[in-house]
């Protein structure tokens, strides 16, 4: 099933024309913009998602900062770097055993092409992307849906 393209401006104009009360609310609201780091690959976005699962934002920020310090150039470890990191190093950074397994599997699946590049992901149907990415332990449908919204817009 191919969805029609979405134009936010057209939708706003349509809703405003149909409902004068809603038009006032829309007029007073700040413009909606999705902010994302355009340089982050799906691998990096999902790696961060795994790190942030089920813990407070402050703790996750600290732990993910330690993970990034293990990579090169101030970025999270590349898939190859992640596979070379010893579990003890990742545990010391604050990751649970389950998150280590998930991150290493994400790295493997990225190298194997299961996790697509950003350009490939943009061309895929949502359902296909959900199916492929949920094959990684620790990544569920909700995580992929957030990826679709906040990274692919």
Secondary structure by P-SEA (a helix, b strand, c coil): cccccccaaaaaaaaaaacaaaaaaaaaccbbbbbccccccaaaaaaaaaaaccccaaaaaaaaaaaaaaccccccccaaaaaaccaaaaaaacccaaaaaaaaaaaaaaaacccccaaaaaaccaaaaaaaaaccccccaaaaaaaaacccc
